[in-house]
Amino acid sequence: MKLFFKKALSYILIIESRLVLLKYKPKIVAITGSVGKTGTKDAVFAVISGVAYVRKSEKSYNSEIGLPLTILGCPNGWNNPYIWFRNILKGIWLFLAPHKYPKWLILEVGVGKPEDMQRTASWLKTDAVIITAIGKTPVHIEFFDSRKHLIDEKSELIKTLKKDGLLILNADDDAVLEMKTKTKNRTITYGFKEEADITGSGESIFYDDIGIPRGIIFRADEGGNSLPVVIEKVFGQNHIYASLASLALSFGLKLNMINAIGALKNYDISPGRMCLVNGINNSLIIDDTYNSSPSACEAALKTLGMIKTSGRKIAVLGDMLELGRYTKETHENIGKIARENCEILAVVGQRAGDIKAGAVEAGMRAENIPEFLNSVEAGEYMKDLVKMNDLILVKGSQGIRMERTVLAILANKENKKKLLVRQDKEWQSK
């Protein structure tokens, strides 16, 4: 009965969404990939909001129900039939009566299982498609026959492009770059490779006057022009890639690049994506708890290793889920990478033993690698472990709920709903 209700609801919302799009004719940017979708969505939203009325997918509204909710401007009803009924009425009213509707929609499109793209987004007519990165061992690969199968599923989004639509591709991911052969649409690439149309270079951490890390700075090169880009309160290449993708779109749309770069300095970044927050005992936390995958976790650890600090570097890593037969190998490899980038490694979850095994094999002392069954236990331990000026990276897959570890050592707990992921009451009851 529940499955029937979900399918019927999805069908109704999609029909309403198609009617609303037909009526208001907004321009649509659709974003997919295995990593970096939400960060790219936030960066694109920041750039486009400077020139037009724009709406983006909220939180992780990237499914067959999530996309219609964004288009209709409705909240997730979770298990409340009244809210879903109200959402349906709003969709009808939006179509029947004139409203002020966004000129642009920035939609995040997720793929978790085969044929998800067909169910989720095949009915869209997009003005731009951005494909971020796939990675060597993508998240959700457990549900696909092969990596190629997953890549083919992601690339189906390209078919939604209008004839004059733009395709924006990450030039540093070979699987993504090859997708330019799947369309005749104009393609713009971004990345650190010299052949990319929008090229990033000179990335570094910037610090305040007393040596506290405050964000990232890099250069964006386009057609002989080299411009500095500063992004505050975040770290990691994922934010550089997100910014480069938004600048590639700006370039393709012939927007003012100086204004676009200015919009990225302190834009609204979704929590749990390599965000810098203050911890107890004057520590700093790199909160990357939204989700995890092998490539994203490796990048986060290397960022931790890059940052200068007078305290210790601590990594608290939860399980990476939905990796299937790659689970043991990838967790052990993450342990080896952690050995090179932190002094203390705490591991959380049923698969955490493999992270520890990899770190020990790489030469890390076992006594510096405490293990925990869940994120709450890890948080309680961290309360006593964290000292002055420590720098702590916290990361794990969504199902491990590593934000609970961050909460335990967060300095500003009264502001947790703004700072942390999954703070809705529906999530809190899970």
N, C-alpha and C positions, 0 to 999 in steps of 0.2 A: 504493500500500500504506500509506503514511504517513497519507494522508487518511482511508482506511478505518479505520485504527487509532484516529485521533483521534475520528472520529464514533462508533465503537463504544464507546470509552472514555467519551465525553461522555454517551452514552445510558445506560450502566450507572451512572455517577455521579449522573445526574439521577434515575434510578429510586430509587437508594439514598437520595438526599437527600429525595425526596418521602415515602418511608417513614419516615425519621427525623423529619421535620417532623410527620407524622401521629401519630407515637408521643409525641413530647415537647411538641408544641404551643407552641413559643416565640413570642413576639410579634416581628414583623418590621418593621423600618424599611428601606425601599429608597430609594436616592438616585441621581438621574441629573441630567444637564445637560451642557453643553459645557465649562464651567469650574467649578472649586470643589467637585467631588465628594469628593475625598479629604480636603480640609480640613474640609468639613462632616461627613464620616464621623468624623473624629477628634474634632471638637467634640461631636457627638452621643454618641459613645462616652464621652467624659469626663463628660458630664452624667448619662447613664444609669447608668454604673458606680458612681455614688454611691448608687444606690437598689436595684440588682439585679445579678445575675451576667449579664454581657453579653459577647458576642464580636463583633468587627468583621472585615470583609474585610481581610486582610493585603496590604500593598503595593498592587498593582493587580489583585487577584483580582476582576475585574468582568466576566468573559466567560462563555461557556456552560460552560466547565470551571472557571473561577475561582470562580463562585458555589457550585457543589457542594463545592469544596474547603473553602470557608469553613464551609458548613453541616456538613460531616463533620469539620472540624477537621484536615484533612490538608495536607501540604506539596505544592508543585509538584514533580512527578517529572521535569520537563524531558525528557531523552532516555533516562532510566533505567527500563527495563521493570520492574525489581524494585520500585522505589518505587511505581510505578503499581499493581502487583499487590498490594502491601502496603496501599495506599490502598483498593482494592476490598474486601480482607478486613476492613479496619477499619470500612468502611461496613456490611458485613454484621453484624459483631460489635456495632456500635453499635445496630443495630435489634433484634437478637436478645436481647441481655443488657441489664439496667438499668445506666445510667450517670448521673453527675451532668452534666446538660446545661444550657447557658445558658438563662436566662429570656427574654433578648432577643438578637436578631441584627441587626447593623447592616450592611447589604449595599450595596456600591457597584455600580451597574449601568451598564456602558459600551455605547455604540452607535457602531460604526465604519462599518457598511455597511447598506443596506436589509435589512429583516426581521431584523436582529440582536436586536431586543427580543423578537420572537416566539420565536426560538431560545434566548435567554438567560434570560428571566424570566417568560414568560407563564404558567408553571405555579405561580408563587408566589401566596400569599394573604397580602397585606400589611396591617398595622395602621396604617402611616403611609407616605406617599410624599412625599419632598422633591425638588423640582425647583429647581435652583440658578440657572443662567443659561444663555442660548443665545449671546448676543452677535451683533454685526452680521455678522461673517464667522466662523462657528464652525469649530473644528477638525473634520476628516473631511468637510467639505462637498464635497471633490473627488469623493466616491463617491455623491453624491446628485444628483438632477435639479435641485433647487432648495433654498433655505434652508427653505421651507415643508415640503418633503418630509422634511428632517431633523427639523424641529420636530414634525411628525406622528409620526415614528418614536419620538422621545423620549416623547411624550405617551401612547404606548401603555402605559406603566408604570402609568398611573392606573387602567387596567382591572383591575389586580390587587388593588385596595383592597377590603377587606371592607365590608359595608354600614355599619358604625359606624367605619370607618377615617378617619384624618385626612389631608388633603391640605395640604402646606406649600409655598407658592409665593413666589418672589422678586418683590415688587411693583414693583421698579425695572426689570425686564425685561418689556417689553410683551408679547412673545411668550409668556413664561411666565405672566404674569398672565391672559392670555386663556384659559389652560387650565382655569380655574375653571368655564368654561361646559361642559366636557366631563364633568362629574360632578355628582351630587346630594350627594356627601359633604361633611361639614363642612370648610371651607377656612379656613386661617389664613395671613396674608401677613406678610412681613417686608421691610425695606429702609429707605431714607432718605426715602421719600415720606411725607408726613404722614398719608395715608389708610391706610398699612400698620398692621396690628394690633400688630406689634412694630417700633418705629421706632428707628433709630440716629441719633445726632447728636453734634456736638461732638468729632469725631475729631481726634486729634493724636498726635504722637510724644512719648514721655516720655524724659527723659535722667537720668543719674546725677549725682552731686555735681560731677563734673569735666567734665560736658558730653558724655559719651559716650551715644549713642542706645541705649536698652535695650528698647524695645517700643512698644506702642500703647495708648492709652486712649480711651474713648468712653463715651457714655451710651446706655442701652437704655431706651426709654420704652414703657410698657404701661398702658393704662387710667388715665392720670393719674399713675402712678408712674414716677419717673425714677431709674435706678440706674447707678452708675459701673461700667464693666467694664475691667479691666486684663489685658492679655495680654503676657507677657514673651518676649523673644528672637525675635520675629517682627515683620514690617512688612506693610503693605498692606491695602487694602480687602477683599481676598479672605478674610482672617482675620476681619474684622469681619462680613462677610456670613455666614461659616461659624458664627460665634458667634450672630448673630441668628437663623439657622435653627434652631440647637439650642435657643435660648431660646423660639422660637415653638413648637417641639415640647414643651418643658417646660410652657409655658403651656397648650397643648392637652391635655396629660396631667395637668394640675393638680399639677405638682410644685412644690416650694419654689424660688422664683426666686432667692432670696438664695444658697441652696446651689448652684444651677446656675451662677450667676455666679462663685462661689468656685471651682468645679471648672475654670473656664476660665483661671484666672490663669497657671498654668504647666503646662498639660496636654501630653501626649505628641503632638507634631505630627510628621507624617511628614517626613523630610528632603527638601530640594530645593524647598520651597514657601515662598519669601520668608523663609527662616530666616537668622538672624544668626549668623555664625561668625567666629572670629578668623583673620586672615590674617598673612602675613609682614610684617616691618617695622612691627608695631603697627598694621596696617591692619584694616579691617572688611570682610567680604564679605557681601553679601545673596545667598544661594544660592537661585536660583529655577530650577534646572536640570532639574526633573522633566519638564517639557514646556513648550510654548509655543503661543500662538494670538495673533491680532492684538489682541483685547481684553485678554487677560492681559498681554501684553508692554507695551501702552500703559499699563495700570495700574501695572505694575512701574516703568516709567520715570518716571511722575509721582510715585510714592512716593520714588524716588531723588532727584528734584528737591526734594521737601519737606524732606528730612532735613538738619539743620544739621551741618556738619563743618568742622574747621579744615584738612583736606586737600583733595585734588582728588576730583571725582566722575567715576568711570570706568564706562562700560557696555560689557560684552563680550557681544555678541548673536550667536547662531547662527541658522541658517535656521529658518523656520517651515514645516513640511511639511503635505502633504495639503490644500492650499488651491486646487488646480486653476487655473482661469482667473483667480482672484483673487490669484495669487502675486505678480506684479510690482507691482501697485497697492498691496497691503497692506505689502510690504516697503519700498517707497519711503515710504509714510506713516509707518512706524515710524522711518525715518531722520529724517524731519522732526520727529517728537516727541522723538527722542533729542537733536537739536540744542538743544532748549530745556531739557534736564534733565541734561546732563553736559558735561564739558570735553574728555574723550577718549572716542572711540567705536571699539572694536575689533569687526570683523565677521568671522564664521566661516562658511564653507560656500559651495556653488555659487551660491546665491541672494543671497549677502552683498553683491554688487556693487550690487544694487538698494537695499539699506539705505543704503549709502554714497552712492549717487546722490541719494537723498532728503535726506540730511543736508547734502550739498554744495549742493543746490538751495536749502535753507533757510538757507544762509549759514555752514555749518561749514567750516573749512579742511581740505582734503584730507589734508594732512600730519598731522592729528590723528585720522585714521581709518585705521589699519593694517588690512590684509586678510590672512586666513589660510584655507588650504584645509581645515584640520581643527582640532579642539579641543586636540590635543596641541601643535601648532605655536603656537597662541595662548597656551597655558600657559607654554611656554618663553619666549616674548616677555614675558609678564607678570611673570616672575620678576625681570627687570631693570627693568621699568617701575614697579612698585609702590613707593611711598615712604611715609614716616611719615604716619599718620593718613588715608591715602587711604580712600575708601569705594567699593567695587567691586560693581556689580550684574552677575551672570552668569546668562544665560538663553538657552534654545534648545529646539527640539523634541527629543524623546527620541532620535531617530535620529542627532542631531549629537553626542550624548554630551558635553555641556558640563560635566558633573561632572569630567571629566579636566582641564579648565582650572582649576576650583576646587582640585582636588588639588594642582596645581603650586604654588599660592600659599597653601595651607592651613598654618596655624601648627602645628596639632595633628594631624600625619599619622598618628600611631600610633592615633588614634581615628577613622580615616576610615570604618570600617564602620558606626559609629553616626551619623556626621555627614553622610555623603554617600549619594546614591541609587545604585542599581545596582552594589553592591559584592559581590554574590554571585559565586561562581566561574564560574557559567554566563554571567553578563553580562561578566565579565572576559575570557572567551575570544572574545567577539564583536568 
